Structures are given as structure tokens and as C-alpha cells.
């Protein structure tokens, strides 16, 4: 019987950073060029190629979709050399295709890795999400609270007025009532057009980003990636699947989910230690975007390990 290989996250972390860096750099010529599809294809191909150089036996559990929809990095695809530890991979080679095509803030190349079986196999449905940064008691806000109650509870815990709280929300018609209620409390609001993984991550570094809370519905797979980030950075995130019809429920059952009303914490979505890397593509407060100069390209990566709580910012300047 072959002995299992331990998940050695210190030795794998720099390798993971190279994976996200490679995907980000592949997008550099396409920033602001208006071609979402080309940018996404470039990021996917680059991440896939670099990921397969790692000595891991990886399975994509959060990826580009079903195999018939995505030729690379599809759900269930085996990646890596096959000679290392058994790991789960959650990724989004280009979180923010529109952001990249239009050169708007906070497009990222994102990837997380943990031991096999450690990540929720989230179906391709919506998830109701609520996140705050570190330093608060568990349960200070909840999905069962109204928008006003969440803001007032967080302001009380922070020792400030609701008007001192800033909430990040995806700018979507489905969030009109949330947006109106946030404004009625006097709280500030940061609307984003795309990129809710980055939106959640902004809560964990309020001093840098100015964001205290994230709320609203978005993709469930992105919720797992965001949970992996907060598990490393600190903070709280809770989510509940929004299953709108029988197709959504069938997707959930196919992913092994039977409790459709379950509220997931970070530790429910990512049950063991995880490493996480995000490389900036377009400019942002969390990580800088790609910088181009004659003959060179530069990229910044945030690299994190939940076991130690370490957060590193890596800068790569590479000839092209």
C-alpha cells in the first residue's frame, strides 16, 4: 500500500504563487483591449500549464465549469505531476473578465489549495454571502438579520456610528433593496461591478481598503474561494446557497449537498489548512495591477497560509 504524502504547505506556497503570477502575466497584453473571452482564455491556458508543473496529485473542485463547458481546469480534472500530495484545488484564473477588458479595478488571478476533501464542492448556483474582517466576536452579524441590523450590530462592535461603516455590494438589480437599506442607515456603500472574491477579501484589511462588510448574493464557487482567503487573512464569512429551481437543487445534490438550508462558515467551506494566492491584474487597493514597461512586466501577489496566518506580498519583475 502506498504511503500517503503529507500536504506540506510551506514548500507548496511559493509554487502556488507562481501559478497565479503566470495567469496574471498572460493577461497583460489584453488589459483594456475589450476582449473578455481572449483574456479569460489566456489566463486559463497559462494557469493550467503552470499548475501541471507542480509535484501534486490535484483535483479541481472549484474551476471553470463542467468538462463539456470547459476544456481546461474543469471540475474533476486531475492536475499536477501526480507524484505529490493529494490536494483539492479551487481557482479562478481570471476573476473579473469584464474588469480586465475595460481596465477597471480589482481583477485577480486566484487559486487556493488544501488537502484532498477539504473544500466544499459548491454547485454552480448563487450563494447569499456576508463577511466582516477580523477582531470581532463570533456571530456579531448573521444572515438572519436585516441589512440595518447587520450594520448597527457591526457599528456597535466596532465602537462607532453606522455612518462610519462602509459596505461593499455587487451592483446588480437584485440588490436594489439592500442598497436602499444600507443608504437609509447612513452607512457608506462601495458598489462593485464584478469580482466578489476581491470584495470579500477587502473586509479583512479595512485600514488598507476602507471596507468593513461585504453582503449580497453571488456565485457559490466564488464563495469557497473567498472563504479560503478569509481563513488565511482572518475575519468571518457565512454563506447560504440560493437554490432557485429544480435545476439548482439537482446541481447541489450532484455536489453531495442534501441540506439546502445549511449556513456555511469559513470552516465549513474550507475544513482544513489552506494556502491561497491572488495576483493583481488591474489596479486595486489590495494588490497592485500589472505594470508594463519596455521589455518588462511586473506583478504583485498576495500569498497566504491559514496554518500560520502569514500574509506575504511578493513582487515579480520579469522580462518579456
C-alpha positions in Angstrom: 0.0 0.0 0.0 1.4 3.4 -1.0 2.0 5.7 1.9 0.1 9.0 1.8 2.2 12.1 1.2 1.6 14.9 3.6 0.3 18.3 2.5 3.4 20.3 3.1 2.0 23.8 2.7 5.3 25.8 3.3 7.0 24.1 0.3 4.0 24.4 -1.9 3.1 28.1 -1.2 5.7 29.7 -3.5 4.8 27.2 -6.2 1.2 28.3 -5.9 2.2 32.0 -6.1 4.0 31.2 -9.4 0.7 29.7 -10.7 -1.3 32.9 -10.1 1.6 35.1 -11.3 1.7 33.2 -14.6 -2.0 33.6 -15.2 -1.9 37.3 -14.4 1.0 38.0 -16.7 -0.7 36.1 -19.5 -3.5 38.8 -19.3 -1.1 41.7 -19.5 -1.4 42.4 -23.3 -5.2 42.1 -23.1 -5.8 44.7 -20.3 -8.2 47.3 -21.6 -8.5 45.7 -25.1 -12.2 45.0 -24.8 -11.9 41.2 -25.4 -13.2 39.4 -22.4 -13.0 35.9 -24.0 -9.4 36.3 -25.1 -8.3 37.5 -21.7 -10.0 34.6 -20.0 -8.6 32.0 -22.4 -5.1 33.4 -21.9 -5.4 33.2 -18.1 -6.9 29.7 -18.1 -4.2 28.3 -20.5 -1.4 29.8 -18.5 -2.7 28.7 -15.1 -3.3 25.2 -16.5 0.2 24.8 -17.9 1.9 26.1 -14.7 -0.2 24.1 -12.4 0.8 20.9 -14.2 4.4 21.5 -13.3 3.7 21.1 -9.6 4.5 17.9 -7.8 1.0 17.3 -6.6 -1.9 15.0 -7.3 -4.5 17.6 -7.6 -8.2 17.6 -8.4 -10.1 20.8 -9.4 -13.1 21.2 -7.1 -13.8 24.8 -7.9 -13.0 25.6 -11.5 -14.2 26.7 -15.0 -17.3 24.5 -15.1 -18.3 21.1 -16.3 -16.0 19.2 -18.7 -18.3 19.8 -21.7 -18.3 23.5 -21.0 -14.5 24.0 -20.2 -11.7 22.1 -22.0 -9.2 23.1 -19.2 -9.4 23.4 -15.5 -12.9 21.8 -15.5 -14.4 20.3 -12.3 -12.9 17.0 -11.5 -9.8 17.5 -13.8 -6.6 15.9 -12.4 -3.8 18.4 -12.3 -0.1 18.3 -11.3 2.6 15.7 -11.9 0.7 13.1 -9.9 3.7 12.4 -7.7 3.0 14.6 -4.7 0.3 15.0 -2.1 -3.4 14.6 -2.8 -4.9 18.0 -2.8 -8.1 20.0 -3.7 -7.7 22.9 -6.0 -10.1 25.9 -6.1 -9.3 28.5 -8.7 -10.4 31.4 -10.9 -7.7 32.2 -13.4 -9.4 35.5 -14.2 -11.7 36.8 -11.6 -13.0 39.8 -13.4 -13.1 39.3 -17.2 -15.0 42.5 -17.8 -12.7 44.3 -15.3 -9.7 43.2 -17.4 -11.3 44.0 -20.8 -12.2 47.5 -19.6 -9.1 48.1 -17.3 -11.3 48.5 -14.2 -10.2 47.9 -10.6 -9.6 44.6 -8.8 -9.3 41.9 -11.5 -7.3 39.0 -10.0 -5.9 35.6 -10.8 -6.9 33.5 -7.8 -6.0 29.9 -6.6 -6.3 28.0 -3.3 -5.0 24.6 -2.4 -5.8 22.3 0.6 -5.6 18.6 1.4 -7.9 16.3 -0.5 -11.5 16.5 0.7 -11.0 19.8 2.5 -13.1 22.1 0.3 -16.8 22.4 -0.3 -17.8 21.3 -3.8 -20.0 24.2 -4.3 -22.5 23.9 -7.1 -22.8 26.5 -9.9 -25.6 28.4 -8.2 -25.9 31.6 -6.2 -24.9 32.0 -2.6 -26.1 34.6 -0.1 -22.9 36.0 1.5 -22.0 38.1 4.5 -18.4 38.9 5.5 -16.6 41.1 8.0 -13.0 41.5 9.0 -11.0 40.1 12.0 -11.2 41.3 15.6 -15.0 40.7 16.2 -16.7 38.2 18.4 -18.2 35.2 16.6 -21.7 35.7 15.4 -21.7 39.5 15.7 -23.7 39.6 12.4 -25.8 36.9 10.8 -27.7 36.1 7.6 -31.0 36.2 9.6 -30.5 39.8 10.5 -31.9 42.6 8.3 -29.4 44.8 6.5 -30.0 47.6 9.0 -29.5 45.2 12.0 -26.2 44.0 10.5 -24.8 47.5 10.1 -26.0 48.6 13.6 -24.5 45.4 15.2 -21.2 45.9 13.5 -21.0 49.6 14.3 -21.7 48.7 18.0 -19.0 46.1 18.0 -16.6 48.5 16.3 -17.5 51.3 18.7 -18.6 53.7 16.0 -21.7 55.1 14.4 -23.4 53.3 11.4 -22.3 56.2 9.3 -18.7 55.2 9.9 -19.3 51.7 8.4 -18.6 51.0 4.7 -20.3 48.1 3.0 -19.3 46.5 -0.3 -22.0 45.2 -2.6 -22.2 43.9 -6.2 -24.1 46.5 -8.3 -26.9 44.3 -9.5 -30.7 44.9 -9.8 -31.3 42.0 -7.4 -29.5 44.1 -4.7 -31.6 47.2 -5.1 -33.4 46.7 -1.7 -30.1 46.0 0.1 -28.5 49.1 -1.4 -31.5 51.3 -0.4 -31.5 50.0 3.2 -27.7 50.5 3.5 -28.2 54.1 2.5 -31.0 54.6 4.9 -28.7 53.8 7.8 -26.3 56.5 6.8 -23.6 53.9 6.1 -21.3 54.4 3.2 -21.5 52.0 0.2 -18.9 50.7 -2.2 -20.5 49.3 -5.3 -18.5 47.0 -7.5 -19.4 45.8 -11.0 -17.7 42.4 -10.7 -15.2 40.4 -8.6 -16.8 39.4 -5.3 -13.8 37.4 -4.2 -11.9 40.6 -4.1 -14.9 42.3 -2.5 -14.9 39.8 0.4 -11.1 40.0 0.8 -11.3 43.8 1.2 -13.1 43.3 4.5 -10.0 41.6 6.0 -7.8 44.7 5.5 -10.1 47.6 6.4 -7.3 50.0 7.1 -6.0 49.5 3.5 -9.3 49.2 1.7 -11.8 51.1 3.7 -14.3 48.2 3.6 -15.9 46.9 6.8 -18.5 44.5 5.5 -19.5 42.6 2.3 -23.0 41.4 1.7 -25.2 40.2 -1.1 -25.6 37.2 -3.5 -23.0 35.9 -5.9 -21.6 32.7 -7.3 -21.3 29.9 -4.8 -18.0 28.7 -6.2 -16.5 32.2 -5.7 -17.8 31.9 -2.1 -15.5 29.0 -1.4 -12.5 30.9 -2.8 -13.4 33.9 -0.7 -13.7 31.7 2.4 -10.3 30.3 1.7 -8.9 33.8 1.6 -10.6 34.8 4.9 -9.5 31.6 6.6 -5.9 32.9 6.0 -6.4 36.6 6.5 -8.8 36.5 9.4 -12.4 37.6 9.5 -15.7 35.9 9.3 -17.8 34.8 6.3 -21.1 33.0 6.2 -23.0 31.8 3.2 -26.2 30.0 2.3 -27.0 28.5 -1.1 -29.8 30.1 -3.0 -31.4 27.3 -4.9 -34.0 29.0 -7.2 -35.4 26.0 -9.1 -35.1 22.2 -9.5 -32.0 22.6 -11.8 -30.2 24.4 -8.9 -31.3 21.7 -6.5 -30.1 19.0 -8.9 -26.7 20.7 -9.1 -26.5 20.8 -5.3 -27.4 17.1 -5.0 -24.7 16.2 -7.6 -22.2 18.1 -5.4 -23.2 15.9 -2.5 -25.3 18.6 -0.7 -28.5 17.4 0.9 -29.2 20.2 3.5 -30.3 23.0 1.2 -30.8 25.4 4.2 -27.4 25.0 5.8 -25.5 28.1 6.7 -21.8 27.6 5.9 -19.0 29.3 7.8 -15.4 29.6 6.5 -14.5 26.4 8.4 -17.5 24.6 6.8 -16.4 25.7 3.3 -12.7 25.0 3.9 -12.3 22.4 6.6 -8.5 22.1 6.8 -5.4 24.3 6.4 -5.3 26.1 3.1 -2.8 28.1 1.1 -4.1 31.0 -1.1 -2.5 33.1 -3.8 -4.0 36.1 -5.7 -2.1 38.1 -8.3 -3.2 41.5 -9.3 -4.2 42.1 -13.0 -5.8 45.5 -12.9 -5.1 48.2 -10.3 -6.6 47.8 -6.8 -6.1 48.6 -3.1 -5.5 45.0 -2.0 -2.8 44.2 -4.6 -1.3 46.3 -7.4 -2.2 45.6 -11.0 0.1 44.6 -13.8 2.7 47.2 -14.7 4.3 47.2 -18.2 7.4 48.9 -19.3 9.6 48.3 -22.4 10.8 44.8 -22.2 9.4 44.0 -18.7 6.2 43.3 -16.9 5.7 43.5 -13.1 3.1 41.7 -11.0 2.2 41.8 -7.3 0.9 38.6 -5.5 -0.6 38.2 -2.0 0.3 34.8 -0.7 -1.2 33.4 2.5 -1.2 30.3 4.7 -4.0 29.6 7.2 -1.8 27.5 9.4 0.4 30.4 10.4 -1.8 33.3 9.4 1.1 34.6 7.3 0.3 37.2 4.6 3.1 38.0 2.2 3.2 40.4 -0.7 5.5 39.2 -3.5 6.7 41.4 -6.4 7.9 39.9 -9.6 9.5 41.9 -12.4 10.0 39.7 -15.5 11.4 40.3 -18.9 9.0 39.7 -21.8 
